[in-house]
């Protein structure tokens, strides 16, 4: 599977949203996300049929455990073997695993133990896939286009959210659980086929890697973050803000609608409003390609999002809650995309997998494990105290960002910027890896 040996041109021939290679990668990414949605619907449906509600919840939650435990190791794998090989191999593995489950269900029922094994294996593959995904964009286009790529990723996620659930529901209705798993497996296969055709350029240092023991490489990556003038404050901002956003935007909205008597329709309007806000943020980045003063806009948008979460706890009507949802989606989408763009433009190529793994550990690994705790807290004290606590956590992330001069002054590269890592501010003596 040969890869190009030329470096990414300093000034891409066209913007990312008009680059066929980037759009091919975006199609693969979106197909994989739709496959995720269909897979989780199939897993939830099969778990509900084979066990109690509590057992079904266990099946859905257990996949987060290997992601949390193995994510950092996945970053080492991405940096050691290259993100292209890891992404293609992981996507292909997911396709084979899910298609194998579909075939198994044709001859046996959805036994609970089988679904738990599937969730664990799928989560382990995700732990390898996610860091490699984060290391790909700087190898697709120039540094000045990475914010636009983050916007395109957000649009892909919105498309997947809109298309995934109806497609999964249709597959369940027409063909049952086995057919739904088969649809997810085919979508992963389509993603793999598209990724094979994506051209991935090499970056400086890709050909000069010295392989060390895995634990030493992991420790080296953590030291790199700790000593980096921008990444050192940025990682706590990502971790703390994600922990604050995760509970109210997932389990919290469901319980809020139930507590206020808004029903499923009311919750649907709020979720749709959040999606519209997040989509607007993604579209803004996709069109503009760059946000000036990105390092300052990031914590300010987090602070605005925290305020909107706190306000959501006091909204007396669905209409006002939907308005708060739009603000939360817009500001959370903007801050999340800026986090991704800053990480990718500030990190040296050889560390991208490990740095992405640390960020993904909080967003995809640890945060979901807090859903049961948030649900229990809401059951004990109601939605208002939990939403206010979540808002306070988000605001803490914003304060961490505002307290860092390096982060406040960080800028994203302009279109046509040369080289890699241009958002990195001047290093002090501890900043070299």
CORJOVEN-V482289 format. One record per pair of residues at least 6 apart in sequence whose ideal C-beta (glycine too) atoms are under 6 Angstrom apart, sorted by the first residue. I is the first residue (numbers start at 0). GAP is how many residues later the second one is. D is the distance in whole Angstrom. If there is no record, write none. Layout:
# CORJOVEN-V482289
I,GAP,D  I,GAP,D
This chain:
# CORJOVEN-V482289
2,197,6  3,195,6  3,197,5  4,197,6  7,134,6  7,193,4  9,408,4  10,405,4  11,129,5  11,130,5  15,6,5  15,125,5  15,129,4  15,132,5  15,133,5  16,269,6  20,178,5  21,118,5  21,119,6  23,170,6  23,174,5  24,115,6  24,173,5  25,126,5  25,130,6  26,167,5  27,163,5  27,166,4  27,167,5  28,127,5  29,126,4  29,129,6  29,130,6  30,156,5  30,159,5  30,160,4  31,159,4  32,127,3  33,126,5  33,129,5  33,130,5  33,153,5  34,149,5  34,152,3  34,153,5  36,123,6  36,127,2  37,126,6  37,129,6  37,130,4  37,145,5  37,146,4  38,145,4  40,127,3  41,135,6  41,138,4  41,139,5  43,16,6  44,127,5  44,132,6  45,64,4  45,69,6  45,131,5  46,9,4  46,12,4  46,68,5  47,8,5  49,60,5  49,62,5  50,61,5  54,57,6  58,56,5  58,57,6  58,60,6  61,54,6  61,57,5  62,56,4  62,59,6  62,60,4  63,304,4  63,305,6  65,54,6  65,57,4  65,58,4  65,61,6  66,56,5  66,59,5  66,60,5  66,297,6  66,298,5  67,297,4  67,298,6  69,54,6  69,57,4  70,56,5  70,286,5  70,289,6  70,290,4  70,294,5  71,146,6  71,285,5  73,53,4  73,54,4  73,57,5  73,283,6  74,56,4  74,278,4  74,279,4  74,282,3  75,138,5  75,141,5  75,142,5  76,9,6  76,51,6  77,8,5  77,53,5  77,54,4  77,57,5  77,275,3  78,274,4  78,275,6  82,49,4  82,52,4  82,53,5  83,116,4  85,46,4  86,45,5  87,107,5  89,35,5  89,38,5  89,39,4  90,97,6  90,100,5  90,101,4  91,100,5  92,32,5  93,31,6  93,94,5  94,90,5  94,93,4  94,94,4  96,24,6  97,83,5  97,86,5  97,87,4  98,86,4  100,17,6  100,80,5  101,76,5  101,79,4  101,80,4  104,72,6  104,73,4  105,72,5  109,67,6  129,230,5  129,234,6  130,222,5  130,225,5  130,226,4  133,222,3  134,217,4  134,218,5  134,221,6  136,9,6  136,12,5  136,207,6  137,206,5  138,61,5  138,62,5  142,202,5  142,270,4  142,274,5  142,277,6  142,279,6  143,269,5  143,270,5  143,271,4  143,272,6  143,273,4  145,195,5  145,198,5  145,199,5  146,138,5  146,143,5  146,194,4  146,265,5  147,138,6  147,141,4  149,135,6  149,187,4  149,190,5  149,191,5  150,131,5  150,134,3  150,135,4  151,134,5  153,128,3  153,179,6  153,183,6  154,127,5  157,117,6  157,121,4  167,12,6  170,8,5  170,9,4  170,12,5  171,8,5  202,146,4  202,217,6  204,144,5  204,145,5  220,130,6  220,133,3  223,127,5  223,209,4  224,6,5  224,10,6  225,6,6  226,203,5  226,204,6  227,203,6  228,177,5  228,196,5  228,198,5  228,202,5  229,116,5  229,176,5  229,180,6  229,194,6  229,195,6  232,171,4  232,174,5  234,123,6  235,164,5  236,160,5  236,163,5  236,164,4  237,101,5  237,121,5  238,123,4  239,156,5  239,157,4  240,61,5  240,153,5  240,156,3  241,120,5  241,121,5  241,125,5  242,124,6  242,150,6  243,146,5  243,149,3  243,150,3  244,87,6  245,121,4  246,127,4  246,143,5  247,61,5  247,139,5  247,142,5  249,121,6  250,120,5  250,123,5  250,124,5  252,14,6  252,17,6  254,123,5  254,128,6  255,127,5  256,9,5  256,10,4  258,124,5  261,56,5  265,52,4  268,49,6  268,53,5  269,51,5  269,52,5  269,55,5  272,49,4  272,52,4  272,53,5  273,51,4  273,54,6  273,55,4  275,50,6  276,49,4  276,52,3  276,53,4  277,51,4  277,55,4  279,50,6  280,49,5  280,52,3  280,53,4  281,51,6  284,52,5  289,122,5  290,6,6  293,44,5  293,118,5  294,112,5  294,113,5  294,114,6  294,115,3  295,112,5  297,37,5  297,40,5  297,103,6  298,99,4  298,102,3  298,103,5  300,30,5  300,33,5  300,34,4  301,33,5  301,92,6  301,95,6  301,96,4  302,95,4  303,27,5  304,23,6  304,26,4  304,27,5  305,85,5  305,88,4  305,89,4  307,16,5  307,19,4  307,20,5  308,78,6  308,81,6  308,82,4  309,78,6  309,81,4  310,13,5  311,12,4  311,75,6  312,71,4  312,74,4  312,75,6  314,6,4  314,9,6  340,71,6  341,81,6  344,68,6  344,77,6  344,78,4  345,75,6  345,77,5  345,78,5  346,8,5  376,9,5  377,8,5  400,6,5  405,19,5  408,16,6  409,13,5  411,11,6  412,9,4
